[in-house]
Amino acid sequence: MNQGDVASAAETIARGEVREPSVPLGAAPEAGLKADFIMALRFFSRLPTGDSPHEIPDLNRIAMALPLASLAIGIGPVALLIGATLLGVPAYFAAALAVGAAIVTGGAMAEDALADAADGLFGGSTVARRLEIMKDSRHGTYGVAALCLFIVLRVVGVGGIAVINPLAAAAIWLAAGVAARSGALWLAVALAPARTEGAAATAGRLRKRSFAVGAALALILFFVLAGPATSVVALAVALLLAAVVAAGWSALCRLLVGGQTGDLIGALIALLEIAMLTALLAFV
């Protein structure tokens, strides 16, 4: 697989596009945790994944491997955050560098999805028009505003903790990223695809069992990573706020477009990350 194939696979959820698989005719797809891990990385990042055949994304496989894939996606940016602060770089500047690295590593998937979702949900007056706007790669005022606000909140949230303790900031941010990606898949459980085509429709309806397995692993990692850096009360409040945001976003998507899309799932990743950082900042 060339670099273009990897990049395209990482962006499918945000753009609503689906690539035909490059599995040779008659070749059986791989199975097991390794193959699911690679599928999740290709779906959510630009990280190199080797030359194994590309498969059509399957949310039920992705969901169970996503917590481990999220660790791989987040480890580079948090290492940059720690390294920069240890070298004497001011915490907020180091946070900006790390957030930039996270955007590149993730292929700007959540950022693009959030901008598209904001434009579509608040820029259209009918279901059809909202879905049409979300599919447009151009960003309008709502999208640019949402994107800028997300980046600012991310930098300030991570930097605000890093001023006090860079290691705690890295652990909390990594934990929030793991929980946010897995938690955002709830939208694929709660709502049917709003379109008959696109990544969300092709990847299939996520079964509750698959979501629960992935969410349970993400929850364990969340407590293991962030627990030493904060309190159990803080973690509980963060998860409660994330649940409220997920429920509210699900209700809004059901009301305005009658279902979910890749953009709406990607946007929820961004919203959940900010919700958890907000709650945890209150206890620093």
C-alpha positions in Angstrom: 0.0 0.0 0.0 1.3 3.4 -0.9 1.1 6.5 1.3 -1.9 7.9 -0.6 -3.9 4.8 0.3 -3.0 5.2 4.0 -4.0 8.8 4.0 -7.3 8.1 2.2 -8.3 5.4 4.6 -7.6 7.7 7.6 -9.9 10.4 6.1 -12.9 8.3 5.1 -15.0 8.9 8.3 -14.6 12.7 8.1 -15.3 13.1 4.3 -18.0 10.5 3.9 -16.1 8.7 1.1 -15.4 5.0 0.8 -12.6 3.4 -1.2 -12.9 0.1 -2.8 -10.8 -2.5 -1.0 -7.4 -3.3 -2.5 -7.6 -6.9 -1.4 -6.6 -9.1 -4.4 -9.5 -11.0 -5.9 -10.0 -14.3 -4.1 -7.8 -13.3 -1.2 -9.3 -13.8 2.3 -9.1 -10.7 4.6 -7.0 -11.0 7.8 -8.7 -11.7 11.1 -7.7 -11.1 14.7 -6.6 -8.2 16.9 -3.7 -7.2 14.8 -5.8 -6.8 11.7 -8.4 -4.9 13.6 -5.8 -2.7 15.2 -4.4 -1.9 11.7 -7.9 -1.2 10.4 -8.5 1.2 13.3 -5.2 3.0 12.7 -6.0 3.4 9.0 -9.5 4.7 9.9 -8.4 7.3 12.5 -4.8 8.3 11.7 -2.0 8.8 9.2 0.4 6.5 11.0 2.2 3.9 8.8 0.6 0.5 9.0 2.6 -1.7 6.6 1.6 -3.1 3.3 -1.1 -5.5 4.3 -4.2 -5.3 2.0 -6.7 -2.5 2.7 -10.1 -3.8 3.9 -13.5 -2.0 3.8 -13.9 -0.5 7.3 -16.0 -2.5 9.8 -17.1 -0.5 12.8 -17.6 -3.7 14.9 -14.0 -4.7 14.4 -12.7 -1.1 14.8 -14.6 -0.5 18.0 -12.9 -3.3 19.9 -9.4 -2.4 18.8 -9.8 1.4 18.9 -8.6 1.9 22.5 -5.2 0.4 21.7 -5.1 2.2 18.4 -5.8 5.5 20.2 -2.8 4.8 22.5 -0.6 4.5 19.4 -2.1 7.7 17.8 -1.7 9.7 21.0 1.7 8.6 22.2 3.8 10.8 19.8 2.1 14.1 20.6 2.2 13.5 24.4 5.9 12.5 24.1 6.5 15.8 22.3 4.7 17.7 25.0 6.8 16.1 27.8 10.1 16.5 25.8 9.5 20.1 25.0 8.6 21.1 28.5 11.6 19.2 29.9 13.8 21.2 27.5 12.5 24.4 29.0 9.9 25.3 26.4 7.0 27.3 28.0 4.0 25.0 28.7 1.5 26.7 26.5 3.9 26.8 23.5 4.8 23.1 24.1 1.0 22.4 24.2 0.5 24.1 20.9 3.3 22.1 19.3 1.8 18.9 20.7 -1.7 19.7 19.5 -0.2 20.5 16.0 1.5 17.1 16.1 -1.8 15.4 17.1 -3.6 17.1 14.2 -1.0 15.8 11.7 -1.0 12.3 13.3 -4.8 12.1 13.2 -5.0 13.4 9.6 -7.1 16.4 11.0 -10.0 14.0 11.0 -11.8 15.3 14.1 -11.0 18.9 13.1 -12.4 18.5 9.6 -15.4 16.6 10.9 -16.2 19.2 13.5 -16.0 22.0 11.0 -18.3 20.1 8.5 -20.8 19.2 11.2 -21.0 22.8 12.5 -21.6 24.1 9.0 -24.1 21.5 8.1 -26.2 21.4 11.3 -26.4 25.2 11.8 -26.0 26.4 8.2 -28.9 24.4 6.7 -32.6 24.7 7.1 -33.7 21.2 6.0 -32.4 17.7 6.5 -31.3 17.4 2.9 -29.6 20.7 2.9 -27.7 20.0 6.1 -26.4 16.7 4.7 -25.5 18.4 1.5 -23.5 21.1 3.3 -21.7 18.5 5.5 -20.6 16.6 2.3 -19.1 19.8 0.9 -15.3 20.0 1.6 -15.4 23.8 1.9 -15.8 25.4 5.3 -18.1 28.2 6.2 -18.3 30.6 9.1 -19.7 28.1 11.6 -17.1 25.5 10.6 -14.2 27.9 10.9 -15.4 29.2 14.2 -15.9 25.7 15.6 -12.5 24.6 14.4 -10.7 27.6 15.8 -12.5 27.3 19.2 -11.6 23.6 19.4 -7.9 24.2 18.7 -7.8 27.0 21.2 -9.5 25.1 23.9 -7.3 22.1 23.3 -4.1 24.1 23.6 -5.3 26.0 26.7 -6.6 22.9 28.3 -3.4 20.8 27.9 -1.2 23.8 28.5 -3.1 24.8 31.7 -2.3 21.4 33.2 1.2 21.3 31.8 2.1 24.6 33.6 1.5 22.6 36.9 2.8 19.2 35.9 3.7 18.2 32.3 3.6 14.5 33.1 0.1 14.9 34.4 -1.0 16.9 31.4 0.4 14.2 29.1 -1.4 11.4 30.9 -4.7 13.2 31.2 -4.6 14.3 27.5 -3.8 10.8 26.3 -6.6 9.3 28.5 -9.1 11.8 27.2 -8.2 11.0 23.6 -8.6 7.3 24.2 -12.0 7.7 25.9 -13.2 10.3 23.3 -12.6 8.2 20.3 -14.3 5.1 21.7 -17.1 7.1 23.3 -17.9 8.9 20.0 -18.8 5.5 18.5 -21.9 5.5 20.7 -23.5 7.6 17.9 -23.2 4.7 15.6 -25.1 2.6 18.2 -27.7 5.1 19.0 -28.6 6.3 15.5 -28.9 4.7 12.0 -26.8 6.2 9.2 -28.4 9.4 7.8 -27.3 8.5 4.3 -27.4 5.3 2.3 -23.9 5.9 1.1 -20.7 7.2 2.7 -18.3 5.8 5.3 -20.7 5.6 8.2 -23.3 3.6 6.1 -20.7 1.3 4.5 -19.0 0.6 7.9 -22.3 -0.8 9.2 -24.4 -0.3 12.3 -22.3 -0.8 15.4 -23.6 -3.6 17.6 -23.9 -2.8 21.3 -21.7 -5.7 22.3 -18.8 -4.5 20.1 -19.2 -1.0 21.4 -19.3 -2.2 25.0 -16.1 -4.3 24.6 -14.2 -1.3 23.2 -15.7 1.1 25.7 -14.8 -1.1 28.6 -11.2 -1.3 27.5 -11.1 2.5 26.9 -12.6 3.0 30.4 -9.9 0.9 32.0 -7.2 2.8 30.1 -8.8 6.1 31.1 -8.5 5.3 34.8 -5.0 3.7 34.5 -3.6 6.7 32.6 -5.3 9.6 34.3 -5.9 8.1 37.7 -2.4 8.8 39.1 -2.6 12.4 37.9 -5.9 13.3 39.4 -8.7 12.1 41.7 -11.4 9.5 41.3 -14.0 12.2 41.8 -12.4 14.2 38.9 -12.5 11.2 36.7 -16.1 10.4 37.5 -17.1 14.0 36.8 -15.3 14.0 33.5 -17.0 10.8 32.4 -20.4 12.1 33.6 -19.9 15.3 31.6 -18.8 13.3 28.6 -22.0 11.1 28.8 -24.1 14.3 29.0 -22.4 15.7 25.9 -22.8 12.4 24.0 -26.5 12.2 24.8 -27.1 15.8 23.9 -25.2 15.4 20.6 -27.1 12.3 19.8 -30.4 14.1 20.4 -29.3 17.0 18.3 -28.2 14.8 15.4 -31.5 12.9 15.5 -33.5 16.1 15.5 -31.6 17.9 12.7 -30.6 15.1 10.3 -32.4 12.0 11.6 -29.3 9.9 12.0 -25.5 9.9 12.1 -22.7 10.4 9.6 -18.9 10.1 9.7 -18.7 13.9 10.2 -21.0 13.7 13.2 -19.1 10.9 14.8 -15.8 12.7 14.2 -17.2 15.9 15.6 -18.2 14.1 18.8 -14.6 12.9 19.3 -13.6 16.6 19.5 -16.5 17.5 21.8 -15.9 14.6 24.2 -12.1 15.4 24.4 -12.9 19.1 25.3 -15.6 18.0 27.8 -13.2 15.7 29.7 -10.4 18.3 29.7 -12.8 20.9 31.0 -13.9 18.7 33.9 -10.4 17.6 34.8 -9.1 21.2 34.6 -11.5 22.1 37.3 -9.8 19.7 39.7 -6.2 20.5 39.0 
